[in-house]
């Protein structure tokens, strides 16, 4: 039997997702994204159930939760800047180098958050430092996604880009599940001590995860697309300037296409968790359901990513946005139902199904909007701006809308559905960059249409040729005479 050795095609791409090199690349993208999201969403979950009591207790329950969500939003808002910074250097000096720096930065900050004393001990320095560390977290995670997706996409066979790039997105729900289970386990084991010190254990555990991630990441090679660009480094000194000058439309389309994904995440896993906890539900039970939702997201993401290689990115994203718009109101009503069964259904339907449908094709879709010389910068900024506007602001928007008597849940659902409609319009009006081309099945369909047109024209051509045959024979006879 032939060994499954590293094989590349004429463009330097792996010929299969099963070669040893491609397996390392996919593992690096998956685990790197999982660790970054683990670190980032530890904060998101802790902001829902812990930080308001430790760092903003003097503000009262309602304002304390709002202040806690504000620091959460600041981290999301710094992600587009991180996408630009790391994207610029990823397009300039390499995807791999930028990813290593982002991982080290993220791990260091997460450990420092786990060591942060409460406001009662060091005063207002605590929430101030917490805010600064959260901003740095946002910068780091802003640089991770684009690089992880491109490492997979730019190495992968052309007909497997959707599935390959989705490993970066699939790492997200796995990291979210790990973060949720870590907090749930800490809450169970430490009991009443969870709020004072138990929550810190998962943050400190990040140090071990970063070491594992770096060992894997340092073994992968730079992408073929970037290697081809290295010879032109003197002529592309400012990719971030180029992307804003020539790719504004693509960045807008990418942002709108990804926003519903993050609105779904923010409303179900952050605002929804806070509603369940405020209703008196058991914290470990809430977190366990959230973890199950993340596991569902993981499975759905990979299935839909594979479908996007067969059916096309646009078709799968159009269907996903339509489903999100239809499901918005039922999910919101389940969240505010006031019982754990409603919350569980909302998490499985929203965080699991809807978010997975949107996450599956989105990494390859956004990356394919940009050419290789600005792909890290453009894809990272568009995706991270969507995360800032979607997940960063949606919990605050939902909290504010719930203050409207009687109609709060309906307004939240309308906001969610509006985001889905805007994303749908963006996807319908988009087209991929020329250097990657459209999805294989769409290209095949175009070839089939051209072939069909040629076949259809043949009978007419043959008939015309038959009609002209007598005239040709007559001319031939006269010439012979």
C-alpha positions in Angstrom: 0.0 0.0 0.0 1.3 3.5 -0.8 2.4 5.5 2.1 0.3 8.6 3.0 3.3 10.9 2.6 3.4 14.7 2.3 2.3 15.4 -1.3 1.8 18.9 -2.8 0.5 19.9 -6.2 2.0 22.4 -8.7 0.8 25.3 -6.6 2.4 23.9 -3.4 -1.0 23.0 -1.9 -1.5 19.7 0.0 -3.3 17.1 -2.2 -5.4 15.8 0.7 -6.5 16.8 4.2 -5.0 13.5 5.4 -1.3 14.1 4.7 0.9 14.4 7.9 1.7 18.0 7.2 -2.0 18.9 6.6 -2.9 17.1 9.8 -0.4 19.2 11.8 -1.8 22.3 10.2 -5.4 21.5 11.0 -4.5 20.5 14.5 -2.6 23.8 14.9 -5.5 25.8 13.7 -8.1 23.9 15.8 -6.1 23.9 19.0 -4.8 27.4 18.7 -8.3 28.8 18.2 -9.7 26.6 20.9 -7.1 28.0 23.4 -7.7 31.6 22.4 -11.5 31.2 22.7 -11.1 29.3 26.0 -9.2 32.3 27.4 -11.5 34.9 25.9 -14.8 33.2 26.8 -13.7 32.5 30.4 -13.9 36.2 30.8 -17.3 36.4 29.1 -18.8 33.7 31.3 -17.2 35.1 34.5 -18.5 38.5 33.6 -22.0 37.0 33.7 -21.7 35.3 37.1 -18.7 36.6 39.1 -17.1 39.9 38.1 -20.1 42.1 39.0 -19.8 40.9 42.6 -16.0 41.2 42.8 -15.1 44.4 40.9 -18.4 46.4 40.6 -20.3 45.5 43.8 -20.7 49.2 44.9 -22.9 49.9 41.8 -25.9 47.8 42.8 -26.9 44.5 41.0 -28.3 46.0 37.8 -25.6 48.6 37.2 -22.9 46.2 38.3 -23.9 43.6 35.7 -24.0 46.4 33.1 -20.5 47.6 34.1 -19.3 44.0 33.9 -20.8 43.6 30.4 -19.1 46.9 29.5 -15.6 45.5 30.2 -16.7 42.4 28.2 -17.7 44.7 25.3 -14.4 46.6 25.4 -12.6 43.3 24.8 -14.7 42.7 21.8 -14.3 46.2 20.5 -10.5 45.9 20.6 -10.6 42.7 18.5 -10.9 44.6 15.1 -7.8 46.6 16.0 -6.0 43.4 16.9 -7.1 42.0 13.5 -5.6 44.9 11.8 -2.3 44.9 13.7 -1.7 41.1 13.5 -3.2 41.0 10.0 -0.7 43.7 8.8 2.2 41.8 10.1 0.7 38.5 9.0 0.6 39.8 5.4 4.0 41.4 5.8 6.2 39.0 7.7 4.2 35.7 7.8 1.1 34.1 9.1 3.0 31.7 11.5 5.0 34.4 13.3 1.9 36.5 14.0 0.0 33.5 15.4 2.8 32.6 17.8 2.9 36.1 19.2 -0.9 36.2 19.5 -1.0 33.0 21.5 1.8 34.0 24.0 0.1 37.4 24.5 -3.3 35.8 25.2 -2.0 33.2 27.6 -0.1 35.7 29.7 -3.0 38.1 30.0 -5.4 35.3 31.0 -3.1 34.2 33.8 -2.8 37.8 35.1 -6.6 38.1 35.2 -6.7 34.9 37.3 -4.3 36.6 39.8 -6.2 39.9 39.9 -7.3 40.9 43.5 -10.9 42.2 44.0 -11.9 45.9 44.4 -12.3 45.3 48.1 -8.6 44.6 48.4 -6.9 47.2 46.1 -9.7 49.6 45.3 -10.4 51.0 41.9 -7.0 49.8 40.6 -8.6 46.4 40.2 -11.4 47.2 37.7 -9.0 49.5 35.9 -6.4 46.8 35.4 -9.1 44.4 34.5 -10.2 46.7 31.7 -6.7 47.0 30.4 -6.1 43.3 30.5 -9.4 42.7 28.7 -8.3 45.1 25.9 -5.0 43.2 25.5 -7.1 40.0 25.4 -9.1 41.4 22.6 -6.1 42.4 20.6 -4.6 38.9 20.9 -7.8 37.0 19.9 -8.3 39.5 17.1 -5.1 38.3 15.5 -5.7 34.6 16.1 -8.7 33.8 14.0 -7.5 35.2 10.7 -4.1 33.5 10.9 -5.5 30.2 12.0 -8.1 30.2 9.2 -5.5 31.2 6.5 -3.0 28.6 7.7 -5.5 25.9 7.0 -7.2 27.4 3.9 -3.9 28.4 2.1 -2.5 24.9 2.5 -5.6 22.9 1.7 -6.7 21.4 -1.6 -8.9 23.7 -3.6 -12.0 21.5 -3.2 -11.6 21.2 0.6 -11.0 24.8 1.6 -14.3 25.2 3.4 -13.7 22.2 5.7 -10.1 23.1 6.3 -10.8 26.7 7.2 -13.6 25.6 9.4 -11.2 23.9 11.8 -10.3 27.4 13.0 -14.0 28.1 13.7 -14.6 24.6 15.1 -11.9 25.3 17.6 -14.0 28.1 18.9 -17.0 26.1 20.3 -14.5 23.5 21.6 -12.7 26.2 23.5 -16.0 27.6 24.7 -17.1 24.1 25.9 -13.8 23.7 27.7 -14.1 27.1 29.3 -17.7 26.4 30.4 -16.9 23.0 31.8 -13.8 24.3 33.6 -15.9 27.0 35.3 -18.7 24.5 36.0 -16.2 22.0 37.6 -14.6 24.8 39.6 -18.0 26.0 40.8 -19.0 22.4 41.8 -15.7 21.7 43.6 -15.3 25.0 45.4 -18.9 25.6 46.4 -19.3 28.9 48.3 -15.7 29.7 47.6 -16.2 29.9 43.8 -17.0 33.6 43.8 -13.9 34.5 45.9 -11.2 32.1 44.6 -12.6 29.1 42.7 -13.2 31.0 39.5 -9.5 31.7 39.2 -8.5 28.1 38.7 -9.6 27.9 35.0 -7.8 31.2 34.3 -4.5 29.9 35.7 -4.9 26.6 33.9 -4.5 28.5 30.7 -0.7 28.5 31.2 -0.6 24.8 30.6 -2.8 25.0 27.5 -0.5 27.7 26.0 2.5 25.5 26.3 0.7 22.7 24.4 -0.5 25.0 21.7 3.0 26.5 21.1 4.6 23.1 20.8 2.1 22.2 18.0 2.1 25.6 16.3 5.9 25.9 16.0 6.0 22.7 14.0 3.9 23.8 11.0 5.2 25.4 7.9 4.4 28.8 6.4 1.6 28.8 3.8 2.5 28.5 0.0 0.5 31.7 -0.7 2.7 33.7 1.6 5.9 32.1 0.4 5.0 33.4 -3.1 4.5 36.9 -1.7 7.8 37.1 0.2 9.7 38.0 -3.0 7.4 41.1 -3.3 7.8 42.2 0.3 9.4 45.5 -0.6 6.4 46.4 -2.8 3.8 45.6 -0.2 5.0 47.4 2.9 1.6 48.5 4.1 -1.1 45.8 3.5 -3.4 47.5 6.0 -3.4 50.7 3.8 -4.0 48.7 0.7 -7.0 46.8 2.2 -8.7 50.1 3.2 -8.0 51.7 -0.1 -9.1 48.9 -2.4 -11.2 46.4 -0.4 -13.8 48.5 1.5 -16.7 46.8 -0.1 -15.4 43.3 0.7 -14.8 44.3 4.4 -18.3 45.6 4.7 -19.7 42.4 3.1 -17.6 40.2 5.4 -18.6 42.1 8.5 -22.3 41.9 7.8 -22.1 38.3 6.8 -20.4 37.3 10.1 -22.4 39.6 12.4 -25.4 37.3 12.9 -23.0 34.6 14.0 -21.8 36.8 16.9 -25.2 38.3 17.7 -26.4 34.7 18.2 -23.4 34.0 20.4 -23.8 37.1 22.5 -27.5 36.7 23.1 -27.5 33.0 23.9 -24.2 32.4 25.8 -23.8 35.7 27.6 -27.1 37.5 28.0 -29.0 34.2 28.1 -26.7 32.9 30.8 -27.1 36.0 32.9 -30.9 35.8 32.6 -30.9 32.1 33.7 -28.6 32.8 36.7 -30.7 35.9 37.7 -33.8 33.7 37.6 -32.2 31.6 40.3 -31.2 28.6 38.2 -28.3 26.5 39.5 -25.0 27.8 38.1 -23.3 24.5 37.3 -26.5 23.3 35.6 -26.6 26.5 33.5 -22.9 26.1 32.6 -23.3 22.4 31.7 -26.1 23.2 29.2 -24.0 26.0 27.8 -21.2 23.4 27.3 -23.6 21.0 25.5 -24.6 23.9 23.3 -20.9 24.5 22.4 -20.5 20.8 21.6 -23.5 21.0 19.3 -22.0 24.0 17.6 -18.8 22.1 17.0 -20.5 19.2 15.3 -22.8 21.4 13.2 -19.9 23.6 12.1 -17.9 20.8 10.6 -20.9 19.2 8.9 -22.0 22.5 7.3 -18.4 23.4 6.3 -18.2 20.2 4.4 -21.5 21.0 2.7 -20.1 24.4 1.7 -17.4 22.6 -0.3 -20.2 20.7 -2.2 -22.9 23.3 -2.5 -21.0 26.6 -2.3 -20.4 29.1 0.5 -23.1 31.4 -0.6 -25.9 28.9 -0.7 -25.1 27.5 2.8 -24.8 31.0 4.3 -28.1 32.2 2.7 -29.9 29.2 4.2 -28.2 29.8 7.6 -29.3 33.5 7.7 -32.9 32.6 6.8 -33.0 30.1 9.6 -31.5 32.6 12.1 -34.2 35.2 11.2 -37.0 32.7 11.6 -35.7 31.3 14.9 -34.9 34.6 16.6 -38.2 35.1 18.4 -38.8 31.5 19.6 -35.2 31.4 21.0 -35.6 34.8 22.9 -38.9 33.6 24.3 -37.3 30.4 25.6 -34.5 32.4 27.2 -37.0 34.6 29.2 -39.3 31.7 30.1 -37.8 31.6 33.5 -37.1 27.8 33.7 -34.1 25.7 33.0 -35.9 23.7 30.3 -36.5 26.8 28.2 -32.9 27.9 28.7 -31.6 24.5 27.6 -33.7 24.5 24.4 -32.6 28.1 23.6 -28.9 27.1 24.0 -29.3 24.0 21.8 -31.3 25.8 19.1 -29.5 29.1 19.1 -25.9 28.5 20.3 -25.9 24.9 18.9 -27.8 24.8 15.6 -28.1 28.5 14.4 -24.5 29.4 15.3 -23.1 26.2 13.9 -24.9 26.8 10.6 -23.4 30.3 10.3 -20.0 29.3 11.5 -19.4 26.4 9.1 -18.8 28.3 5.9 -17.9 31.7 7.3 -14.1 31.3 7.6 -13.6 30.2 4.0 -16.2 32.7 2.8 -14.6 35.7 4.3 -11.1 34.6 3.4 -12.1 34.1 -0.3 -13.3 37.7 -0.5 -9.6 38.9 -0.4 -6.5 38.3 -2.5 -3.4 36.7 -0.7 -1.5 40.0 -0.3 -4.1 41.5 2.0 -6.1 38.4 3.1 -4.9 38.3 6.7 -5.6 42.0 7.2 -8.9 42.1 5.4 -10.4 38.9 6.6 -9.3 39.5 10.2 -10.7 43.0 10.3 -14.0 42.1 8.8 -14.5 39.1 11.0 -13.4 40.8 14.2 -15.5 43.9 13.5 -18.4 41.6 13.3 -17.5 40.1 16.7 -17.2 43.5 18.2 -20.5 44.7 17.0 -22.3 41.4 17.4 -21.1 39.6 20.5 -19.6 42.7 22.1 -22.7 44.9 22.0 -25.6 42.5 21.8 -25.7 41.6 25.6 -25.7 45.3 26.5 -28.4 46.0 23.8 -30.5 43.1 25.1 -30.2 44.3 28.7 -31.3 47.8 27.7 -34.2 46.5 25.6 -35.5 44.4 28.5 -36.1 47.6 30.4 -38.9 48.4 27.9 -42.1 47.1 29.6 -43.8 44.1 28.0 -42.2 44.4 24.6 -38.5 43.9 25.5 -38.2 40.3 24.3 -39.9 41.2 21.0 -37.5 44.1 20.4 -34.5 41.8 21.1 -35.9 39.3 18.6 -36.4 42.0 16.0 -32.9 43.3 16.5 -31.6 39.7 16.0 -33.7 39.1 12.9 -32.6 42.5 11.4 -29.0 41.5 11.7 -29.8 38.2 9.9 -31.5 40.0 7.1 -28.6 42.4 6.6 -26.2 39.5 6.5 -28.4 37.7 4.0 -28.3 40.8 1.7 -24.5 41.0 2.0 -24.0 37.4 1.1 -26.3 37.5 -1.9 -24.5 40.5 -3.4 -20.9 39.2 -2.9 -18.4 37.4 -5.1 -15.0 35.8 -4.2 -11.6 37.2 -5.2 -10.1 36.0 -8.5 -7.0 34.3 -7.1 -9.1 31.7 -5.2 -12.2 31.4 -7.4 -15.6 30.3 -6.4 -16.5 27.0 -4.8 -15.9 23.8 -6.8 -19.5 22.8 -7.3 -20.5 26.3 -8.4 -17.6 26.3 -10.9 -18.6 22.8 -12.1 -22.1 24.1 -12.6 -20.8 26.9 -14.7 -18.8 24.4 -16.8 -21.9 22.3 -17.2 -23.9 25.3 -18.4 -21.2 26.1 -20.9 -21.0 22.5 -22.1 -24.8 22.4 -22.3 -24.9 25.5 -24.5 -22.3 23.9 -26.8 -24.2 20.7 -27.1 -27.4 22.6 -27.7 -25.8 24.5 -30.6 -24.5 21.3 -32.3 -27.8 20.2 -33.9 -28.3 23.6 -35.4 -24.8 23.6 -36.7 -25.2 20.1 -38.1 -28.5 21.0 -39.8 -26.9 24.1 -41.4 -24.0 22.0 -42.6 -26.4 19.4 -44.1 -28.3 22.2 -45.9 -25.0 23.5 -47.4 -23.7 20.1 -48.5 -25.5 20.0 -52.0 -24.1 23.4 -52.8 -20.6 22.3 -51.8 -20.9 19.2 -54.0 -22.0 21.3 -57.0 -19.1 23.7 -56.6 -16.8 20.7 -56.4 -18.2 19.2 -59.6 -17.8 22.5 -61.5 -14.3 22.9 -60.3 -13.4 19.4 -61.4 -14.9 20.0 -64.9 
